[in-house]
Amino acid sequence: MISRVRVRYFKKFDDQEFDLADHVVLAGHNNSGRTTLLQAIAVWNLALQRWMAERLPESKAKKRTGVPVTRKDFTAIPLREMKLLWTDTSVSLKSKEAEEGKAGYPRVMEITLEGIDGDDGGASQPWALTFEFRYQSSEQIYVKPSEAHLDELPRAAGRVSVVHVPPFSGIGAEETRFDRPYQDLLIGQGKPGDILRNLLLEIHQQEDPLAWRELCEAVERIFVYRLLPPVYAGKPFILCEYLRGIPSGRGKEGLPQLDIASAGSGFHQVLLLLGFFYARPATVLLLDEPDAHLHVILQKQVYDMLRSIAAAKRCQLIIATHSEVLINATSPEMILSFFKHPHRLVREKEREQLAESLKRLTAMDVLLVEQSHGILYVEGETDFNLLAAWARVLDHPLRRWFSKNPFWHANQGRNPREARGHFFALQAVRSDAKAALLLDGDNRDLSDHEVAADGLTILRWRRYEAESYLVHPDTLRRFLEAQTLDLLAQPAKDFLADQLPPAVLRDPLGDHDYLDGTPVSKSLLPTFFRRADLQLGKSEYYLVAEQMKPEEIPAEVREKLDAIADALGVEETAD
């Protein structure tokens, strides 16, 4: 079993350790490093196999010389050139990371695997083996084990067998027989579906028929299909067919024989996973997105099946996924989260946050929460744009926050619990994240405790909605005069005078029942703009806010901007 992996200068990880378990799920968003860890283990295994084939029988002096590996031979990952294996594609030491006088020396990439094995008596025996990688050219690198770990080579070679299964990417119409090196090349190119028929044929031709029988039984249990024995005789390709059903007797009972290529992608995905399990027995199975193409109902069923087979065969499963189904089906201590930095989970709450983050967060959410002061939740884009416009008019400290890629989230209208769930998910990425939730005044029936969360400040407009603070007669008239001819503006001005209560006309900045209880964005403002023959939708109401004078903006607007700045930790800074 692999218990720990350490990489230096490998792809996105400059220096990183990963603690594993006998069964571990790697969880995170795309480009978080899950697949990179699987690739690191696969590259280490390639180095081990090449070294054992080239150097093991030779003297220790000879073993100090690295084994060359060409890009053509490198089947673990598809590469355009070898330096793409190195962090930032830099193959020479930079001055800040090198000892004095060593800048420009080769940047030696290292991949270390540590493990624990039981001997014949059952005692635990730890081991560690580091492989060093030196760049030679775009077409070739040299690999060798660390001299400190030379004695571990025989044990590692005898105890560790790694199979990497990349995501399923489709199946060809036909497939001939391929030798093992070419199969490995196709796997490294991300084309495991191109060897699916080869895997099935190998399983069927094994001396022990148990593997083929177990595979067929698993297919029947999940899909209610009968898998027929593969045929490779008299044809230039491997024939793999199935019946869409299970005959009760020995015959086919009229069921048509269909080529496996005609089945769905979920069937192909499961068949591929089973094919690797039974055709490539291994102590370590690296599965990249085994839930791909599977309906959520099937994901749990297939996951349980894989774990059961792995336990029976005493092999270690390392699975990369972003499926919340798989996350929820795994104990927290068996999950390696790639949010913030790779770390094993401890508590149930951490797993719940992780599952929510995979369901709710976009890649941009993850990026912004790591570099922002906090997140602002509002009911929609109109509210956000109004706040940004008022911050500019008032020269408020938040004006810079709004202008520099601010982090905000639309609250799906009047559903504040969406904000609570989204913020809960963000805390899986950044536990000290802060947020402000600004609700319209029409949401008074929802108590704070129903949406409250640590780090989340809840604010409410006193008026019915954010658009209510645009209702200032002088502002609206001035906006019309700038947009239309006087002839067109007059009907709108008359409508405003007729609709607004006298108290609002006299003191638009005061407290008024009309503004507290009227949805002006649905009644007053749309009709007002239509009377002036202006096609102005809600998403453009910020244009009105931009025309307001500071003295025309109610004091509550500044109060809310102050409260948001305080909640998010935004302070005044010099331009």
C-alpha positions in Angstrom: 0.0 0.0 0.0 1.2 3.5 -0.8 0.9 5.7 2.3 2.5 8.9 1.1 3.6 10.6 -2.1 6.0 13.5 -2.3 6.8 15.5 -5.4 9.3 18.2 -6.1 9.2 20.3 -9.3 6.5 18.0 -10.9 4.0 19.9 -13.0 1.9 22.3 -10.8 3.5 21.2 -7.5 6.8 22.8 -6.6 7.1 20.8 -3.3 4.1 18.9 -2.0 3.3 15.9 0.2 0.1 13.8 -0.1 -1.0 11.4 2.7 -3.0 8.5 1.4 -4.8 5.5 2.8 -5.7 2.0 1.7 -8.6 3.5 -0.2 -8.6 7.2 -0.9 -10.8 9.6 -2.9 -9.1 12.7 -4.3 -11.7 15.5 -4.5 -11.6 18.9 -6.0 -12.5 21.1 -8.9 -10.9 20.8 -12.4 -7.2 21.8 -12.5 -6.9 21.5 -8.7 -4.2 18.8 -8.9 -6.1 15.5 -8.5 -5.1 14.1 -11.9 -1.5 15.5 -11.4 -1.1 13.2 -8.3 -2.3 10.2 -10.3 0.1 11.1 -13.0 3.0 11.4 -10.5 2.4 7.9 -9.3 2.2 6.6 -12.9 5.4 8.4 -13.8 7.2 6.9 -10.7 6.0 3.5 -11.8 7.3 4.0 -15.3 10.7 5.0 -13.9 10.7 1.8 -11.6 9.8 -0.5 -14.5 12.5 1.1 -16.8 15.1 0.9 -14.1 14.4 -2.7 -13.2 14.6 -3.7 -16.9 17.8 -1.8 -17.6 19.9 -1.6 -14.4 18.9 -4.1 -11.7 21.3 -6.9 -12.6 24.3 -4.5 -12.9 26.9 -3.3 -10.5 26.4 -0.4 -8.0 28.8 1.7 -10.0 26.7 1.3 -13.1 23.6 2.1 -11.1 24.8 5.7 -10.5 24.1 6.4 -14.2 20.6 7.3 -15.1 18.4 5.3 -17.6 17.4 7.3 -20.7 13.6 7.6 -21.4 12.6 9.1 -24.7 9.4 10.9 -25.3 8.3 8.0 -27.5 8.9 5.6 -24.6 7.1 7.9 -22.1 3.6 6.3 -22.0 2.5 7.6 -18.6 1.4 11.0 -19.9 1.0 12.5 -23.4 3.8 15.1 -23.8 4.6 17.5 -26.6 8.1 18.0 -25.0 9.7 16.6 -21.9 10.1 19.9 -20.0 6.3 20.0 -19.6 6.8 17.6 -16.7 8.6 20.3 -14.7 6.9 23.0 -12.6 6.6 26.1 -14.8 8.5 24.1 -17.5 11.7 25.3 -15.8 14.4 22.6 -16.0 17.2 24.7 -14.4 17.5 26.0 -10.8 16.5 29.6 -10.3 18.6 31.9 -8.1 16.1 32.0 -5.3 15.9 28.2 -5.0 19.6 27.3 -5.5 22.5 27.2 -3.2 25.1 29.9 -3.7 26.8 29.4 -7.1 24.3 26.7 -8.1 21.9 28.8 -10.1 21.5 27.3 -13.6 22.3 23.8 -12.4 19.8 21.1 -13.4 16.5 21.2 -11.6 16.2 17.6 -10.5 12.6 16.5 -10.3 11.8 14.0 -7.6 8.9 11.7 -7.0 9.0 9.7 -3.7 6.5 7.0 -2.7 6.3 5.6 0.8 4.4 2.5 1.7 3.7 -0.1 4.3 3.7 -3.8 3.5 3.1 -6.9 5.6 5.7 -9.7 5.5 4.8 -13.4 5.6 4.3 -13.1 9.3 2.0 -10.1 9.0 4.3 -7.5 10.5 4.2 -4.0 9.0 7.3 -3.1 7.0 7.6 0.5 5.9 9.5 1.4 2.7 10.4 4.5 0.7 11.7 4.9 -2.8 12.6 8.2 -4.6 13.2 8.5 -8.3 15.1 11.4 -9.7 14.5 12.9 -13.2 17.0 15.0 -15.1 16.1 16.9 -18.2 18.3 16.1 -21.2 16.4 17.5 -24.2 12.9 18.0 -25.5 12.9 14.3 -26.5 14.7 12.7 -23.6 15.2 12.6 -19.8 17.3 10.5 -17.5 15.8 8.7 -14.5 17.4 6.9 -11.5 16.6 6.0 -7.9 18.0 8.0 -5.1 21.2 6.3 -3.8 19.8 6.3 -0.3 17.0 4.1 -1.5 18.8 1.6 -3.7 18.2 -1.2 -1.3 14.5 -0.7 -1.5 14.3 -1.4 -5.2 13.7 -5.2 -5.0 11.0 -4.8 -2.4 9.2 -2.0 -4.3 9.4 -3.9 -7.6 8.0 -7.0 -6.0 5.3 -5.3 -3.9 4.0 -2.4 -6.0 2.2 -2.8 -9.3 0.4 0.3 -10.6 -2.3 0.6 -13.2 -3.5 4.0 -14.3 -7.0 4.2 -15.8 -7.7 7.6 -17.4 -11.2 8.9 -18.1 -13.1 7.1 -20.8 -13.0 9.0 -24.0 -15.0 6.9 -26.5 -14.7 3.6 -28.3 -13.8 2.8 -31.9 -15.9 0.9 -34.4 -13.2 -1.8 -34.8 -10.2 -2.9 -32.8 -7.4 -5.3 -33.7 -5.1 -7.1 -31.3 -2.4 -4.8 -29.8 0.7 -5.8 -27.9 1.1 -4.6 -24.3 3.5 -1.7 -25.1 1.2 -0.3 -27.6 -1.8 -0.7 -25.2 0.2 1.3 -22.6 0.9 4.0 -25.2 -2.8 4.4 -26.0 -3.6 4.6 -22.3 -1.0 7.3 -21.8 -2.5 9.2 -24.7 -5.9 9.2 -22.9 -7.5 6.6 -25.2 -8.3 3.6 -22.9 -11.5 2.9 -24.9 -9.3 2.0 -27.8 -8.1 -1.2 -25.9 -11.4 -2.2 -24.3 -11.9 -5.2 -26.6 -8.3 -6.2 -26.0 -8.9 -6.2 -22.3 -12.1 -8.3 -22.6 -10.3 -10.8 -24.9 -7.4 -11.1 -22.4 -9.8 -11.8 -19.5 -11.7 -14.4 -21.5 -8.5 -16.2 -22.5 -7.2 -16.5 -18.9 -6.6 -20.0 -17.7 -8.9 -19.4 -14.7 -12.4 -18.7 -16.0 -13.4 -17.1 -12.7 -12.4 -13.5 -13.8 -14.6 -13.7 -17.0 -17.5 -15.1 -15.0 -17.3 -12.4 -12.3 -17.1 -9.7 -15.0 -20.2 -11.0 -16.8 -22.1 -11.3 -13.5 -21.3 -7.7 -12.6 -22.6 -6.5 -16.0 -25.8 -8.5 -15.6 -26.3 -7.1 -12.1 -25.9 -3.5 -13.2 -27.3 -3.3 -16.7 -29.3 -6.6 -17.2 -27.2 -7.3 -20.3 -25.6 -10.6 -21.2 -21.9 -10.2 -22.4 -20.9 -12.7 -25.1 -17.4 -14.3 -25.3 -15.0 -12.2 -27.4 -14.0 -13.7 -30.8 -10.7 -13.1 -32.6 -10.5 -15.7 -35.3 -11.2 -15.4 -39.0 -11.6 -11.7 -38.8 -9.1 -8.8 -38.8 -10.7 -7.3 -35.6 -11.9 -8.5 -32.2 -15.6 -9.2 -32.1 -17.2 -8.2 -28.8 -21.0 -8.4 -28.5 -23.7 -8.5 -26.0 -27.5 -9.2 -25.6 -29.8 -6.5 -24.4 -31.3 -8.8 -21.8 -30.6 -12.1 -20.0 -31.9 -15.3 -21.6 -33.5 -17.7 -19.1 -31.9 -20.7 -20.9 -28.8 -21.6 -22.9 -30.0 -19.9 -26.1 -30.4 -16.3 -27.0 -34.2 -16.4 -27.1 -34.4 -14.2 -30.1 -32.4 -11.3 -28.5 -30.2 -9.6 -31.2 -26.4 -9.7 -30.9 -25.2 -6.1 -30.6 -21.6 -4.8 -30.9 -20.5 -3.2 -27.6 -19.9 0.0 -29.5 -23.6 0.4 -29.9 -24.2 0.6 -26.1 -24.3 3.7 -24.1 -21.3 5.6 -22.6 -22.2 4.5 -19.1 -22.0 0.8 -20.1 -18.6 1.5 -21.8 -17.3 3.2 -18.6 -18.2 0.4 -16.3 -17.0 -2.2 -18.8 -13.6 -0.4 -19.0 -13.2 -0.3 -15.3 -14.0 -4.0 -14.9 -11.7 -4.7 -17.8 -8.8 -3.1 -16.0 -9.6 -4.8 -12.7 -9.5 -8.3 -14.2 -7.1 -8.0 -17.1 -4.5 -5.9 -15.2 -4.3 -7.3 -11.6 -2.4 -4.6 -9.6 -1.7 -3.6 -6.0 -2.5 0.0 -6.8 -5.3 1.1 -9.1 -5.4 4.8 -10.2 -8.9 5.7 -11.4 -9.4 9.1 -13.0 -13.1 10.1 -12.9 -14.6 6.6 -12.8 -18.0 8.2 -12.3 -17.8 9.9 -15.7 -20.8 9.2 -18.0 -22.7 7.5 -15.1 -26.1 8.6 -13.9 -26.1 9.6 -10.3 -28.0 6.4 -9.3 -25.4 4.3 -11.0 -22.5 6.2 -9.5 -23.0 4.8 -6.0 -23.7 1.3 -7.2 -20.5 1.2 -9.4 -18.5 2.8 -6.6 -19.5 0.1 -4.1 -18.8 -2.6 -6.6 -15.3 -1.3 -7.3 -14.5 -1.1 -3.6 -15.8 -4.6 -3.0 -13.7 -6.0 -5.9 -10.6 -4.1 -4.7 -11.0 -5.4 -1.1 -11.3 -9.0 -2.4 -8.2 -8.6 -4.5 -6.3 -6.7 -1.8 -5.5 -3.8 -3.9 -5.4 -0.1 -3.2 -7.9 2.3 -4.9 -6.9 5.9 -5.5 -9.8 7.7 -7.2 -9.9 11.2 -8.5 -13.4 12.6 -8.7 -15.7 15.6 -8.3 -18.8 13.6 -7.8 -20.7 14.5 -4.6 -22.2 11.0 -4.7 -18.8 9.4 -4.2 -17.8 12.1 -1.6 -20.9 11.4 0.5 -20.3 7.6 0.3 -16.7 7.9 1.7 -15.6 8.4 5.3 -14.0 11.8 5.8 -10.6 10.3 6.8 -10.5 8.6 3.4 -10.9 11.8 1.4 -8.0 13.9 0.3 -9.3 17.4 -0.5 -7.5 19.6 -3.0 -9.1 22.8 -1.9 -6.6 25.4 -0.4 -3.9 22.8 -0.3 -4.0 19.0 -0.4 -5.1 17.7 3.0 -7.0 14.7 4.5 -10.4 15.5 6.0 -11.1 14.8 9.7 -14.7 15.8 10.4 -18.1 15.1 8.9 -18.7 18.9 8.5 -15.6 19.1 6.3 -17.0 16.4 4.0 -20.3 18.2 3.8 -18.6 21.5 2.9 -16.6 19.7 0.3 -19.6 18.1 -1.3 -21.5 21.4 -1.3 -18.5 23.1 -2.9 -18.3 20.6 -5.7 -22.0 21.0 -6.4 -22.2 24.8 -6.1 -18.9 26.4 -6.8 -17.5 27.4 -10.1 -13.7 27.5 -10.9 -14.0 31.4 -10.7 -15.6 31.1 -7.2 -12.6 29.1 -6.0 -10.2 31.6 -7.5 -11.9 34.7 -6.2 -12.4 33.5 -2.6 -8.7 32.8 -2.4 -7.7 36.4 -3.3 -10.7 38.6 -2.2 -11.7 40.3 1.0 -15.0 38.5 1.0 -18.2 37.9 -1.0 -21.3 40.0 -1.4 -24.7 38.3 -1.8 -27.4 40.3 -3.5 -30.7 39.3 -5.1 -29.5 39.9 -8.6 -27.3 41.8 -11.0 -29.5 44.9 -10.8 -28.9 45.3 -7.1 -25.1 44.8 -7.6 -24.9 47.4 -10.3 -26.9 49.9 -8.3 -24.6 49.5 -5.3 -21.6 50.0 -7.6 -23.0 53.1 -9.1 -23.9 54.6 -5.7 -20.4 53.8 -4.4 -18.9 55.8 -7.2 -21.3 58.8 -6.8 -20.6 58.9 -3.0 -16.9 58.3 -3.5 -17.2 55.5 -1.0 -14.3 53.2 -0.1 -16.2 50.3 -1.8 -15.8 52.0 -5.2 -12.4 50.4 -5.6 -13.7 47.0 -4.6 -16.4 47.2 -7.2 -13.9 48.2 -9.9 -11.3 45.5 -9.2 -12.9 42.1 -10.0 -15.3 42.0 -7.0 -16.6 38.7 -5.7 -20.3 38.6 -5.6 -23.1 36.1 -6.1 -26.6 36.4 -7.3 -29.0 35.1 -4.6 -31.5 33.6 -7.1 -34.1 36.2 -6.4 -35.8 35.9 -3.0 -34.1 32.8 -1.9 -31.6 33.8 0.9 -30.9 30.2 1.8 -29.0 29.9 -1.5 -26.5 32.4 -0.1 -26.1 30.4 3.1 -25.5 27.2 1.1 -23.1 28.9 -1.2 -21.1 30.5 1.6 -21.0 27.1 3.5 -19.4 25.6 0.3 -16.9 28.5 0.1 -15.7 27.7 3.6 -14.3 24.4 2.3 -11.9 26.5 0.2 -11.3 29.3 2.8 -12.4 28.7 6.4 -11.9 32.4 7.3 -14.0 33.7 4.4 -16.4 36.6 5.2 -19.6 37.6 3.5 -22.4 40.1 3.5 -26.0 39.2 2.5 -28.2 42.2 1.5 -31.9 41.4 1.4 -34.8 43.5 0.0 -37.2 44.9 2.5 -40.0 42.6 1.3 -38.1 39.7 2.9 -39.0 40.7 6.5 -40.9 37.5 7.2 -37.6 35.5 7.1 -35.8 35.6 10.4 -32.0 36.0 10.5 -31.4 32.7 12.3 -32.7 30.8 9.3 -29.9 32.0 7.1 -27.3 32.9 9.7 -23.8 31.4 9.5 -20.4 32.2 11.1 -18.8 35.0 9.0 -22.0 35.9 7.2 -23.4 39.4 8.0 -27.1 39.8 7.2 -28.4 43.2 6.1 -31.9 44.4 5.0 -33.1 47.4 3.1 -35.8 49.3 5.0 -37.5 50.2 1.8 -39.2 47.5 -0.3 -36.3 46.9 -2.7 -33.0 48.5 -3.9 -34.8 50.2 -6.8 -36.9 52.2 -4.3 -33.9 54.4 -3.5 -33.9 55.7 -7.1 -37.2 57.4 -6.5 -36.2 61.0 -6.3 -38.2 63.4 -8.5 -35.2 65.6 -9.3 -33.1 62.6 -10.3 -35.7 61.0 -12.5 -36.6 64.3 -14.3 -32.9 65.1 -14.9 -32.3 61.6 -16.3 -35.2 62.0 -18.7 -34.1 65.4 -19.9 -30.7 64.0 -20.7 -32.2 61.1 -22.6 -35.2 62.5 -24.5 -36.7 65.6 -26.0 -38.8 67.8 -23.8 -41.9 66.8 -25.7 -41.4 63.2 -24.8 -40.3 63.8 -21.3 -43.4 65.7 -20.2 -45.9 62.8 -20.2 -43.5 60.9 -17.9 -43.1 63.9 -15.6 -46.9 64.2 -15.4 -47.2 60.5 -14.6 -44.6 60.9 -11.8 -46.5 63.8 -10.2 -49.8 61.9 -10.4 -48.4 58.6 -8.9 -46.1 59.7 -6.1 -47.8 60.7 -2.8 -47.3 64.4 -2.0 -45.2 63.5 1.0 -42.7 61.7 -1.2 -42.6 64.6 -3.7 -41.9 67.0 -0.8 -39.3 64.9 1.0 -38.0 62.0 -1.2 -35.2 61.2 1.4 -37.6 60.6 4.2 -39.3 57.5 5.5 -42.6 56.7 3.6 -45.0 53.8 3.7 -45.3 54.1 0.0 -41.6 53.3 -0.7 -41.6 50.7 2.1 -44.5 48.7 0.6 -44.5 49.3 -3.2 -42.5 47.3 -5.7 -41.5 50.3 -7.8 -39.4 48.2 -10.2 -42.6 46.5 -11.3 -45.1 49.4 -11.2 -43.8 52.9 -11.1 -40.5 52.9 -12.9 -41.4 50.7 -16.0 -44.5 52.9 -16.7 -42.5 56.0 -16.1 -39.9 55.1 -18.7 -42.5 53.9 -21.2 -44.3 57.3 -21.0 -41.1 58.9 -22.1 -40.7 56.3 -24.9 -37.5 54.9 -23.3 -36.7 51.2 -23.5 -35.0 50.9 -20.2 -34.9 47.5 -18.5 -34.1 46.7 -14.9 -30.6 45.7 -15.8 -30.0 49.3 -16.9 -31.4 51.1 -13.9 -27.9 51.7 -12.7 -27.7 54.4 -15.4 -30.2 56.4 -13.3 -28.2 55.8 -10.1 -25.1 57.2 -11.9 -27.0 60.5 -12.6 -27.9 61.0 -8.9 -26.2 63.7 -6.9 -24.8 62.7 -3.5 -27.4 64.8 -1.7 -30.2 62.9 -3.6 -29.1 59.5 -2.3 -30.8 58.5 0.9 -28.5 58.2 4.0 -29.4 54.5 4.3 -27.5 53.8 1.1 -24.3 55.0 2.6 -25.1 53.1 5.8 -25.5 49.8 3.8 -22.2 50.5 1.9 -20.4 51.1 5.2 -21.9 47.9 6.7 -20.8 45.9 3.6 -17.3 47.3 3.7 -17.0 46.4 7.4 -18.3 42.9 6.9 -15.9 42.2 4.0 -12.9 43.9 5.6 -12.6 46.5 2.9 -10.8 49.6 4.0 -10.0 53.0 2.4 -6.8 52.9 0.3 -5.0 55.5 -1.6 -5.5 55.6 -5.4 
